[in-house]
Structures are given as C-alpha cells and as structure tokens.
C-alpha cells in the first residue's frame, strides 16, 4: 500500500489505522504500483485544534474525508491529532469498502486498557462508554464489553495482583501442527527428540530464576505454557513439576498454578493426577470446536469424543479450575456449528471459557480469504457473549491480534471468582512476569509505562545452544533490572 503523510502525525500510527481496512498490506513510499491501494493524510494545526484531510483510493474508487478536533482539557496535542486522524481514516475507508471495524480506531492489543484508565480516573460507566464511542468510534457493544472487562480487572488487580509477580515456564512442543499455527518446527520429530535435554536445561533455569527473583518476592501465579506441556510423558511432567515444587515450597502467596493441556490427545489420567499432586489449580483442555469435520480440516489430532474424555479426566482429577478454548470464524465452520459447540461447552460448566477469533498467521497452512467480512466470526462472538452471560459467566480479559477475522477480539469468560490471574496480569502489564524456556519473554514492570523486556532464544535448539556465558549474562541482567529498574 502506498502511504503518504504530511504534518506532525507519525506515519506508523497511520499505518496501523490502514491495517484495520487493508490487513496484510506492506507499506511503500515509492511510486504507486498498478492496482495498489493508496492513502494520503495531511495534518494541519492552528490555535483551535487539529484538522486531518484524508484521500484513499482502492479498487478503482476514491473517497475523501476531513475531520477537525478541537483542543480540549486533558488532551495532549498528540492525542488530539490521533483522534482526528483516526476519525478521518475510519470514515473514508469505511465508505470506500463498506466496512466499519467494531473496535473503531483502536489499534492496540489491549482495548480494555483504555477503559481501565478511564475508570481509574473516576469516570463513570456512562461517560466512559461515551468517550470510547465518540472519540474512538468504538461500537456501543464493544465499548460495553471493554468496560465490563475493565471493571472486573480492577477488582482482581487491586485484590490479588498489586505488589506481586508471576512466573511463566515455556514448554514449546506439540504432538503435531494445527493448520492455523505458524510454529512449524515445534512439532517435528527432530525437535521432539530434544525434550530430554530441554528439560534438563529448563530445570536448571527454573532454579536460577527463583534465585534471581529472591525469597521475598510474592509469586501469585505460575503458568506452564507452550506449545502443549502435556506432550511430556508422565515421568517428564513429574520431573518438571517436582523442580518447580522444590522452589515454591520456600515461599508463600501462590494463588494460581496453571498447566496448559490444550490438546486433548495428550491428556491422560496419570498426567493430571501428577499435576494435582504438585498443586496445579488450573488446566486448559481446548477443543477449538466440537465438530469432527472442522477438527479434521484444521489439523487437530483429536475428535469431539476425545475432548469429552479428556474433560472428564480433568474434572475427576480434582484440579479446581478448567478452561476450554473455542475459535470463532474457522474456515469451513459456520455460525450454527459454532453455536452448537458453545452450547455443549457451556453445559459442562467449566470455570473458564475462552473464545478466540480465527487469526491468520504467517507461515500457517490455513489462511482466511476475506478478513474484513468475518460475518460468521461476528455472529459467533456476539452469540458467545450472550450465551456465556445467560450461563452466569462474566468477561474478564480481552485482547486483539493482527489479521483476525473481522478485526474481532479474543475474550476470556469466567464464572464469578474464577478469573485467570495470569491472563489479567499479562494483558494489563501490571506486575513483573519472569519467564524461562525457549521463546519466553521476561517483563519487568515499574509503573504503567515503564517496562523492560528480556528475551530468551525463540527455538528450542537455539535455547539449548546458549553457552554458560550467555546464560549467566541473561540472569545477571535480570537481577540488575530487578534491583535498578
């Protein structure tokens, strides 16, 4: 896409706006190619406010829009410019394409963060929704969702998460690759053969991280994610959980201990008995859909009956909280099939139901031909909110991904007092999360806008190839940041 801007507006911000309407486009400043979409934005500022003029051309059509935003108390010039640019781009592209994203001009991953900020400023619910709909053109339904999530998050954060930290442990291996997943190498036989060496290294890093965190830190949540951690054998899982348990016994304050067991075909009674014996309180058992035909098309190695078997194992294990994931808008799926899957899941009464929107990922086998349409996804996420509400669930966290069908969101629903603490902590970035294992990211948080990130190598073989000097440097830097950041 050819993009040209004039004035003080940052081109990257305009790019993010364009991506709402032209997902997957690359941006260029050179000569326009034949048929290439084009957008020109000019910003003007005077004593009263900021005006943005937009011209957009695509599919042989051109639209124009001008938007003026006056300066207001509590708004910086940059915020005013972004509101003006957002409205101008949204309206011009919306008319051109006949499509208006339900999240308006919000481009970030965390739409509830803005709503939380408004509530923290003592703005009431009505005024907060009006600000979201007026300034950012968010639909009334999505504004209400963001506000509901923010209210729940504030309660959880103030009660459990302030002054604490969490620990993430990465086990990035899967028994096979789903068609919508981009992590090809994580499930190859060569990569799976690395698991024994990977666990040896990981256990050592767990010890180091606990030492770096120090005995006084209050760890409220431990999350073992992947991949699919239950791809480990019973003995391997016991080894990992035993090492974590050895370190956790030295401290108090843990409120949540999550093990992702997302692939039902990896779940056994023995594994979940082991998990329960080491104190795991939350497990994910993820069907994605309960239609066997759709499951085959997306490359899942299980059937709907396999999920029900795995769910029963999880319930009988005594693990307190169970999460289940569904995906709205999967290629080949229909609203009717999604609704049947959700109805069946709700009837099981898991403590958490997470509804994701299908998202196109680079290198994935499965792609979506029309992300803007997203009619099935839209119907599905709307039904999910209605059905979960009727079943007594509340939305407690929400996030968005690039290239999702219909620019829609992923929402976690929970029965009252069953919210996933780690999910809120990582979405709202309100306390430090220390992480070990391939692909993990440690985030050290000091205040709302001060975050330092430390990255482990992405792939297991890169992680195993780290030498002692590199390992020592990573943990030394983590310790320094804890002390000085």
N, C-alpha and C positions, 0 to 999 in steps of 0.2 A: 504494500500500500504506500502511495506517495503522500507524505505529510509535510506541510509547511506551516510554521508558526511565526508570528511577529508580535513583539511586545515582551513583557516580563514573564509570561506563563512558561512553565517548564515543559519542554516537548515530551518528556517521559510521561507526565501526567496525562497529556492529551492522547498519547499512545494507549494508555490504559483505558481511557474512555472509548477510543475507537475499537478496542478489542471486545467491548461489550456487543458490538454490532458486526464486527468482522473478525471472528475468532480464528486464530491460527495465522493471521496475516503477518508478514515481515514488513518492516518499515524502511523506506529509502528516501533519500533527499535528491536523487539524480533525476534524469529525465523519466517522465511517466511512460510506462510500457502500455501497449495497446490493451484495453480492457481492464487495466489496473485501477482499483478504487483510489480516489484522491480526496484529501481533506485539507482545507486551508483555514486557519484560525488567526484572526488579528485581534489583539487586545489593545484597548485604549483606556487610559486612566485620566480622570480630572478631579476636581475638588470634591465632587459629589459622590463619585463611585467609579465603578469599572464596567466597561462595555466590551463584550466579545462578539465578533462577527464570524460566522462560520459558513463556508461553502463546501458542500460534499457532493461528489459525483461517483456514481456506480451504476452498473447495468444500464448504461445509456441515459440515465436520468440525473438531474441536478436539483438540489434543494439548498435554500438559504435560510439563515436564522440569525437574529440579533437579540442579545439579551443584556440588559443593564441591571447591575446590582448596586444599590446604594451602600455607602459605608454605614455600618451600624455599631453601636456599642457592643463590645465583647468580641468583635470580629477583626482579625488582622487583615491587612491588605491582601496577603497571600490566600487566606480563607475566602475572602470576597471574590478574588479572581477565580478560584477554583469553582465556586458556586456558579458564577456567571458562565464560565467555560463549560461546566457540566451541563447546565440547562440548554445552552446553545447547541452543543454537540448532540445531546439526547433528543432534542426536538427535531433538529434537521435530519439526523439519521433515522429517527423513528418514523417520520413522514416518508422518507425515501424508501425504507424497507418494509414499512407496515408492521413494525415490531417495536415494543417498548419493554425493556427489561424490568421485571417486577421489583428488583432492588434499586431501581433508579440509577443515579450516578455514582453509587457506592461501588468502589472497585477493589477494596481490600478483602483480605481473607476473613476478617472478624467483624461482621456487621453489628454484632451486639456490643462491641467495644464503645462505639459512639453513643449508643443508647445508655450504656452504663455510666458514661461520663456525664450525660445529661441528668440522670438520676442522682449521681453523686453531687451535682450542683444544686440539688433540692428542687429541680424542675418536676412538676407533677406529670402524671401519665399523659393527660390530655395535651399539655404543652409539648411534651417530648415527641409524641406522635405527630403533632402539627409541624414541628421543626423537621422531622425526618421526611414528611410528605412534601412540605413547602420548599425547603432548601435543597433537598437531595432527590426529590421526585420518587421516593420510595412508595410503593403501593400501600394502601392502608392496612392490608392483610399482613404484608411483610414487616411493616413498622410495628404492628401489634405483636408479631412473633418476636422481633428483636427486643422489644420492651419486656415481654414476658420472660424471655431468657435472661435478660439483664437483671431483673428483679430477683430471680432465683439465684443467679450467680453471686450477687451482692450478699445475700444471706449466707451462702455456703462459704464464700471468701472470708467474710467477717467472723464467721463461727469457727472455721476449721483451717483455713489456708494461710492467713496472715502470720508472718513471723516464722514460717516453716519452709521446708523444701521437699522435693521429690527425687526419686531415683528411677531412671529408665535403663533397662537392660535389653540389648538387641540380640535376637537370635534370627538372623535374616536368611532362613532356609525354608523352602516349601517342598511338598512331595511332588508337585507338578505346577505348571504355569497356567494361570487363568488367561483366557483370551483377551481380557481387558487390562491385563497387567503388563508393565513395561520392563520388569526386572527379569530378563531372560535368563541370565547366568545363575540366578539364585537357586534354580531347581535342576541344574544339570547334574548328571552322575558325578562328574569330577568335583563340582562344588560340594555336593552332599558328602563326598568322601573326606572332606576337610573337617567335618563336625567334631571328631575326637580331639584333633589339635586345636580347633577353635575353642572348645570348651575349656581346655587346659589354660589357654591364654586368657579367656574371658574370666575364669575364676580368679586368676591372679590379678586381673584388672579390677575386679569387684573388691578384693581386699585392699588394693591401693586406693580406690576411690573412697571407701569408707574411712581409711586413714586420713585422706586429704580433707574430707568433709569435717572430720573431727567428732569427738564424742558428745559435744554439747548441742550440735545441730538437731533440730526436731524434724525427723523424716516422717511425713504423714502419709506418703503414698509411694509404693513401689509398683512399677509397671514392667512386665516382661512382654515385649512385643516382637514383631518380625516383619515379614515372614510369618511363619507358623511355628511357634515354640514347641507345640506338641508333636512336631515331626521327630523330636528327640525320642529315643527309646525310654522305657521306664527307668533303666539304670542311669542313663544320661540325665534325665529330668531330675532324679533324686540327687545326683551329684551337684547339679546347678543349684537346686533349691536348698540343698544342705549347706552349700557355701554361703548363700545369701543369709540363711538362718543363723549361721555361726556369727555373722556380723550384726544381724538385727538383735540378737539376744543381749547385746551390750548396751542397748538403748531402749527408751520408751517413747510412746507417742504415735506409733504407726496406727493409722485408721483404715487404710485400704491397701490390698495386696492383689494385684491383677495378673492373671495369666491369660494371654490370648491363645485360644484353642480354636481359631476360626474355621479350620477345615474339619468338618465332622468325620471325615475318613481317617483322621489322625487320633481320634479320641477313643480311649479305652477306659474301662472301669479302673484298672490298676493305676493308670496315669493320674486320674483325678483323685483317687484315694491318696496317692502320694502327695499331690498338690494340697489337698485338705490337711494332711498330717503336718505339713510345713507351714500352715497358717494362711494359705491363699484364701481370700474372701470374695474374689470376683473373677468370673471366667466368661470369655466370649465364645459363643457357638453360633457360627454365621451361615445361614442357608443361602443368602442373597435372593433367592426365590424358592418357592415350593413347587415349581413346575418342572418336571423332569426334562421336557423338551428344551426349555430355556437353559436349564443347567447343562445339558449336553452342548448346546451352542456356545456357551461361554467357557467351556473347558473345565468345569468343576468336576472333581473326581468322586462325586457322591450323588445320591438320589435324595428325594424328599424323605423317603423312609429312613435313609441313613441319618439324616438330620434329626428326625424324631427319636431314633435310637440314641443318638449322642446327647440330645437334650435330656432324655430320661436318665442317662448316666450322670449328667451334670447335676440334675435335681436330686438324685439319690445319693450323690457323693457328700451332701451336706454343705457344699460351698454356698455361701449365703446369697450372693447376687449373681444372676445370669444376664448377660447381654446377648441380643441377637441382632444381626445386621440384615437389612434388605436394601436392594438397589432399585431405584425408580428410573424408568426410561431405558432399560437394557434393550439393545437391538433385538428385534424379534419378539419382544414382550408386548403385552397390551395392558391397558388400564384394568380390564376385567381380571386378568391373571394376577396382576399386582395386588388388586383389592382382595382377591381370594387368599393370596399368600399372607397379607397383613391380617386379615380376619383370623386365619388359623394361628398365626403367631400370637395375636392378642388373646386368643382363647387359652393359650398356655400360661399367660400371666408372667412372663419373665420380668425381672425388676427393671431392665432397660431394653428399649427398642430403638435402634439407630437406623434412620432412613437416609441413605446416601442417594445422590443423583449421579447417574452414569456420567463418567468423565472420560474424555479422550486423552490418552497419554501417549507420549512419544514412544515409538518402538513397539507399541502394543499391536497384536494381530487384529483386534476388533476396533473398528472406527465407527463413528456416527456420521451419516451422510448430511444431516441437517441439524446443527446445534441450535440455531435460532428458533426453529419450530418448537421442539420439545413439548408438543401437546400431550403426549402420553405421560411424560415426566411431570408436567404441570398438574394434570389431573391426579396423578399418583401422590405427589407431595401434599396436595390440598386434601386428598382423602385421608392421608396418613395423619395429618394434624387433627382432622375431625374425628377419626376413629380412635386415635390414642386418647384424645380428650374425653370421649364418651366412656373409655375403659379406665379412666382415672389417672392417666399419665400427664405429666407436665413437661414442656420443652425446657431443657436445662443447659444445653450448649448448642451453638450453631456456627458453622463455618462454610466458606465457599472455596471452590477450586477453579482454576482457569479451565476453559473449554468444557464446562459442564453443560449438559443438555438444558436448553432454555435459560442459561445463566442462573440456574437454581442452586439451592443450598443443600447441605448435609445437616440433619438435625438429630440430636440425641434426646429421647424422651425417657422419663424415669417415673416410677411410682414415687409418691412422696417420701422424702428422706432416704431415697435410694440413688441419688445422683452420683455419677462417677467423678470423684475428686480430681483425679489426674487429668481427665478431659477438660475440666474447667481451668485447672492450673496451666496447662499448656496452651489453651486457646487464649486466655486473657493475660498470660505472661505476668502473673502477679507474684510469683516467687521463683527461686532458682530451681532448675531441674538439672541434676547431674546425670551424665549418661556414659555408658561403656558399651563397647562392641562395635562391629562394622556398621558404618552408616549413621552412627549416633551423633547427636549434637548436644553438647552441654551448653545451657543458657544460664548465665549468672545475672540475676536481676537485682538492680538497685534503683527502685523508683519506677514510675510509669514509662519513662522514656530513656532509661539507661540500662542497656542490655549488652552483655559481651558474650559472643558465641565461640565455642571451641569445637572443631570438627575432627572426628575420627575418620580414617580412610573409609571410602564408600563400600568397597567389595571385600568379602572375607579373605581372599588371597592377598589383597593389599594390607589388610589389617594384620594378617599373620606374618607378613614380610617386614613389619616395623621392627627395627633393631632396638636394643636396650637403651641406646642414647635417645632415640626418638620417643620411646615410651616414657622414659624419665623426664624428658623435656615437656611432654604433654601434661603429666601430673604436676610437675613443678610449676608450670604456667597456671594450671587450675588452682593450685594452692596460693600462688601470688595474687590472682584475681580475687579469690575469696577474702584475702587479707586486705588488699589495697583498693579494690574496685568500688 
